[in-house]
């Protein structure tokens, strides 16, 4: 099968290559998915799991990408809840070869059915952004209707999902980003927008929840914006500051079939829109994943037409 691989951590995304690989095989509790579309997160190439297995052994050349949409082509022993020929989408394990390939082996429990009226490209754009937003808001952030939410990177792949889900759930959303992101963030439902290059972050105060995707100085300054009893949720690494009378939660997204069902139903209902900036073929994936300019939405690789 054709697949994108990485072998040199120092080379990063510039070291991606399209090669021929043996077709993926199902292990215990796995299904093999004939991949139609794949999502990729640039930060993957900084994760230890991209380069080593759970015992710390080198596993290169490894196939990156952890989001997919496709059709089940084989069932491994013990796999339940899915059938051959079924359309699925979901999130793959961090320590195994991923989804930038024609076939991928995935634990069955990490996948959910993809309705026939949802395109594979859309399906592949949902798992990481959608699950991250859902878990950050409703699981770790314990969001309640009527609260205020400050969403960093509100025009990006994760931020736009957070903005939409929070707005639908009854939040007053304040989005942040660069000046060029203002219109996009407002279109996704933000009530206000803060330009991090030109506005003063500290003008926002007393929010119930901060959803941080940036880290660093922005994360530290954001801790002071959380009201007593509020929460700062981050996916940008261990926090260096904590709200004076609140909580800080640093989390890594997890696969969850029930949450994927909730997310895709909102897409079908028109309550949730994906934020896709680029769609490219597997043959053009290396170039598409190494853009020369700034992109805010997700890049999706269409493995099959």
N, C-alpha and C positions, 0 to 999 in steps of 0.2 A: 504494500500500500504506500501511497505518497503521504509524507508527513513533514512538518517543520521540526527541526531539532536544534538544540543548543549544546555546545560542548565546552565553551570557554567563558567562565563567569566574568573575567576581566573585560571581555569583548562586549558583554551585554547584548542588547538587541541587534547591534551591528553584526554579531556572530551567528545570527539565525541562518539556517540553510534548509532548502527543500531537498529531501532525499527519499530513497526507497527504503521501507522498513518491513519487517515481517508483520503480517496482519495480527491485530490484537486478539488475544484468547481470553475466554471467560474463566476466572478462578471461582472459588467457592462464593456463593451468594451474588455473583456478578451477572450482568447482561452485557452483551456486545452491542454497541449502537453503531449503525451505519450513519456517520455524521453528515448532516446536511449543512449546518452552520455552526460556527464556533466563535466564542468570545475570548478576549485576551485582556489581561490587566498588566500594564507595563511594570508595575511593582513586583510582579512574580519573579523577575530575574534577580531580585535582591533577597528573595526568600531562601533560607537554607534547604527547604524541602524540594526546591527545583533541582538541586545539585546532589543531594545525598538522600539515602533512604532513612527509615526510622532508626536504624542502628548506626547512622553516621557514615555509611559506606558510599563511596562515589557511585552515582547511577547514570552518569552521562555516557553517550548522548541521550538527553531526555527530551520528551515532547512537551512543550508548554501548552498553556490554555486550560482553563478549568470550567468553562461554560459550554454547553452544547445543546443543540436540538437536532433530532434525527429520528430514525426508525430502528426498533429493536430487531437485530438480525440473528441473535442466538442467546440461549439461556444457559447459565452455569448451574451446577448442582446447588440446590437450596434456594435459588432465586424465586421469589414469590411476588405476586401483585402486578406483574407485567406479563405480556405475551409477545411472541414473535410477530412482527408486522405492525406493532403498536407505535404510534407517534409519541415521542417523549421529549422532555427537556429537563435540565437540571445541572447540578454542581458536582464535579468529580473530586476525588481525593487529592490532597496536596502532594503526597509523596509518591504518586504513581504517574506514569505517562498520561498526558492530557489530551486535549481535544482538537489541536491543530493537525488533524490527521483524518484519513478517510474512514477509519474505524477507531473506536475507543471502548475499552473495558471499564465498566462502572458498577459499583455496588447498586443493586436494584433499589434499595431504600433511598438512594440519593436522587432518584428521578421521579417525575410526576408525569401523568398523561398530558400531552399537548393537544388541545382541541383542534379539530380540522379547520376551523376558521381563523386560526392564528398562524401566521407565516413562520417558517423555520427561522428566518432572520430575526424576527421579533422575539421568538422564543429563546434564541441564544443570547439575546441582550438582557434577559431578565434575571437569571439566577444570582449573580454576585451583587449587582446594584439593587435588585428588588429585595433579596433576603437581608442584605446589610441594612437597608433602610427600615425594613419591617422589624428586624431584631433590635436595632438601635433605638427605635421609637417605642415599640410596644413591649419588648421583653426587658431590655436593659434600662431604657429611659422611663419606663412605666408611665407613658404619656396618658393624660386624661383630657377630655374635651374641654375647651376653653382656655387651655394653657398657651403660653407664648413660647415659640421655638426659634432660636437663632440657628440658621443652617449655613455653614461655611461651604463654599463651592456650589452654590445653589443652582448653577447652570450646568454642572457636570453630570456624569453618569449616575453616581450615587446621590449627589445633592438634589438633582431634579426629582428623583424618586422620593426622597425624604420630604421635599417640599409638597409634592402632590398628595402623598399619603397623610401627612400632617394636616394639610388644608382640608382634605376630605373628612378627617376625623374631628375637625372643629378647632384647629389651632390658628393663632395669629402668627404667621410666619414672616420672619425677617431674614432675607437672603443676603449673602455676601459674595464677593468676587471682584473681578476687574470691571472697569467702566463698560467695556464692550459686552459684558454678560448681563447687564441690567435688564434689557428687553426680554431676553430668554428666561431669566429668573422670574420676572413678573408674569410672563406668559404661562409659566408652570404653576403659578398660584401664590407667589410671595406677595405679601401686602406692602412690604417696604423693601428697599435694597440699599446696602451699604457698600460703597466702593472702597476696598481695602487699601488702594493706592492713594486716595485723596480724601476720604472721610475719616473721622475719628471713631475707632471701634468703641472707645469708652463712652461715647454718647449713648450707646445702648446699655441699659442697666435693668436689673431685676427681671431677667427672663427665667422661665421655669426650666427650660432645657436648651443646652447648646449641643449641636451635633457637629463634631469636628472631623474634617477629613484632611486637614493641613498639617497640624502639629507645630512644633517649634515655638517661636515667639507668639504666633497667633493663638495657639492653644493655651499658653501660659496667661496671656492677657485675657482670654475668654473666661478663665476660671473666676475672675473678679466680676463678671457680668451676671453670674448665677445667683438668684435670690435664695434666701434661707429655705432649706428643704428641697432645693432644685438639684439638677443633675447635669454634669458635663459628660457626654458620651463621645468617645473617640475611637477611630480605627487607625490612627496615625502613630501608634506606638505608645509605650508607657508614659503616662503624663508626668510632667515636671511640676505641676501646680494643682491644687485642689480648691474648690470653692470653700470659703470660710465656714459656712454652715450647710454644706451640701455634699453630694457624692460625685466621685469621678469613676467612670467605668470604661476600661479599655478592653475591647473584645475582638475576636476573630469570627467572621461569619461561618455558620454551619449549615449544611444541607438540611432541609426540612420539607417533606412532601406536602404536608398540610398547608404550610405557609406558601409554597409554590402554587398550590391550587387557589389560594386566596388572591395571590398576585395576578395570576393569569386570568382569573374571572374578572378582575377590575379592568384589565386590558380589553377583554371581550365586551364589557359594559360601556367602554369609552370613558371610564373614570381615571384611567392611568395610561399615560403615553410614554413610550420609550424615547431615549435620547441617543439616537444613532447618528454619528457624523460621517462615517465612511463604511461602505460595503465593498469588499474586494474578493477576488477569487483566491483559491489556495496557491495558484501559480504566481499571483501578484502579492501574496501575503507579506513577504519580507519587505518589499518596498512600502506597502501600506502601513506596516507596523513600525516603520522608521520614517515618520513624516518629517518634512523640512520645516513646517510651520506648526503653530499651536492649534490643538483641537480640544474641544470641550466635551463632546459626546463620545460615545463608544465606537470603536472600530470592530466590525463584524466580518469574519471571513466566511464567505459562501463556498463551502466545500463542494457541494453539488448544486447544479442549476435546477 
